[in-house]
Amino acid sequence: MIRLEAIRREFQVGGEPVHALNGVSLTVERGEYLSIMGPSGSGKSTLLHIIGLLDRPTAGRYWLAGRNVTGLSDQERALIRREKIGFVFQLFHLVPRLTAAQNIELPLTLDGLPPEKRTDRVQSILAAYGLAARARHLPNQLSGGERQRVAIARAAVTRPEILLADEPTGNLDRASGREVIELLERLNHEGLTLILVTHDPELGSRARCRLQMRDGCLLADGEAR
């Protein structure tokens, strides 16, 4: 499903190069549940952004579903993101002026799905995620856990093949965080490929496949990959 080969990512900060990723190679099978753990600044989010086609590697190659996506245009990358990849972030990134239902519906509108089909799918996912009673509430009227469930619903409503979650419980209390991770795992049980970035070892240990990052290198069992 996902194959990275010798991925490097460098930034210029104050005229000095920063090596965010140092030759990372990784294969993720369809339906996998993978956690990537490590301290702040280890390169976890940079790696997730490259997998999600939100950023480009400085060097290396990336295959997604058998296709080399390394050198695609911005338009081609955006199309693949819409078709195949959902994102969940620590800070939710909901549109403040839209209700919960409207936030969930937004990607379907952008995809051009007819209104009646959008309504049916949004109502179904609101009910499935325990959000039906909060459908007309704005984000600032929702709890942190509810906002993250709306964000997950928005990511899942287009029925992507891959879900990328960057510290999805980082701003939540323990009970809300447990609800969120159980929802993500439910999606994985239904066949979605789930890649979770976290600095929390307890959360990361729930994944079937667990990797560590340090200084821009991906490690498994203490060995650089």
N, C-alpha and C positions, 0 to 999 in steps of 0.2 A: 504493500500500500504506500509506504513512505520509505524512501532510501536517500540518505545523505552520504556524500563521499567527500571527505577531506575539506569540510566547510570551514572557511575562515571569514571573520568579519573584523575589520579595523575601522576605527574612528580617529579623527584628528581633534584633539582637545588642547587648546592653547598652543597649537603648533607641534604638539607631541603626539605620536601615534599611540592609540590604546587598542590592545589586542583583545577584543571581547570574546572571540571564538578562535581556537587554535587547532584547526585541522580536525573538526568533529566528524565522525562517521557513525551512522545510526540506521538501523532498519526497524520499522514498526509494521507488524502484520495487521491485516484488516481485523477489526473487532478487539484489538488489544486494549488493555488498561495499563498505561504506563505513567509512573510518577518520576519527575526529575526534581531532585532535591539539591540544596546547597545554600550557602550564605548569600547575603546581598552582594551584588557585584560579581558573582561567579559566572554570569553569562546565561542564566536560565531563561530570562525573558527575551534576550536577544535571539536565542535558539528558537523559542516559541514563535517569535515574530517572523523568522525566516521560514519555518515550517508552514505558518499561516499565510505566506506570501505577502506579508505586510512590510517586509524588508528584503534586501538583496544581499547575498554573500559577496564578499570581496574576491573570494576564490573558492573553488570547489564546484561540485555538481549536485543537483537535487532532482530526483525522480518522484513523481506523484502519480499513483495508479498506472505505472508503466510509462509515463510520459516525462521526458526531460523538460522541466519547467524553469530551468536556471535562467535562460535568456529571453523569456517571454516579454512582450510589451506590457505596459501598465494596464491596458484595456483587457488583454488576454488574462492577466493575473486576476483582475477584478472579477471577470466572468467565472473563473475557477473558484474563487472564494465564495461567490454567491451560490454556486452549484454544489460545492463539496464541503465547505468548512464553516463551522460555527465558532464563535468566540464568547468567552465569559471572562470578565476582568474583575479585579478586586474592587474597583470604584464604580461598578455597575454600568456607567455610561448610558443611562436612560435619558430620553429627551424630556426636560423638565415640564414643558407645556403640554405634553401628551399624557393621556390617561394610561393605566396599565394595559388595557386592551389595545389602545392605539399604538403603544410602543411595540407590542407583540406583532401587531398587524403590519408595521412599517416595512419590514423586508419583503413581505408578500406584495405590498403595493408597488415597491420598487421592481419586483419581478414581473409585474403586470398581470397578476392573478385576478380573475374576475371578482367583483365585490361579493357576490353570494358565496363563492368558494372561500374567500378570505374570511368572511363572517363565520362560516361553519367551522373552519379550521381553528380560528382564534377561540371560539366558544368551547370547542372540544379541549383545547390545551389548557384554557383557564380552569376548567372543571378538573382535569387530570392533575393539575399542579396545586389544587386547593386555593385558587385565586378568584373563583367566580364572584364572590361577594366583594372583591376589591377591584373589579374590572374598571369602574369609572373613577377610581381614585388616582390622583396625581402622584408622582414619585415622592414628593415631600409629605404626603399623607400616609405613606407606607413605612413599615418597619424595615430595618436593614435586611432581615431574612426575606421579607416579602419582595423587596426590590431585587434581591439577587435571584429569587425564583422567577420574577418577571424577566430578568436578563437571560436566564437559562431558557425560559419559554421562547423568548425572541430568537435566541440562537438555534433552538430546536425546531421552530415552526416551519422552517423551509426544508426540513428533513435532510440535513447534511449527512455526509458519511463520516466526518471527523469533527470532534469537538475539542477545542483547545481552551483550557481553563488556567488562568494565571492568578494564583493566590486567591481562589474564589471565596475562601472563608476568612480572609485576612482582616476584614472589617466587621466581623460578626461575633456575637457571643457564642459560647460553646453549644448551647441548644440549637440556635439557628444554624450554626456551622454544620452540625450533625445532620440537620434536615437537608441542607444544600448538598452535602457530599452524598447522602443517600439517594437524592434525586439524580445526581450525575451518574452514580453507579447503576441506577435503574435504567438509564438511557444506554449505558454500556451493556447491560444484560440483554437489552433489546437489539444489540448488534452494532451500536455506534462505537467507533474507535475513539477512545478517551485518552488525552494526554494532559496530565495535571502537573503544573509547576507549583512548588511549595517549599518553604523553608522549615515546615513543621514535620519532624520525623514521624510523629504519630499518624498524621494524615497521609503522608507519603507511603507509609508501610501498608496501607490498605490495598495498594495497587498490586496486580499480579507480577508486574515487571517494575523493578525499582533501580533507578540510576542516580548517581551523584555527579554534581559539577563542582569543579574547583579551578579557578584561574583560567577560565575559558576552555577547559578540557572536560570531556565527559568520561566518567569513570564507572566501572562496574566491578564489584568485589575488590575495590581499591586499585584497580588498574586502569590506566588511561585508555580511551577508545579513540 
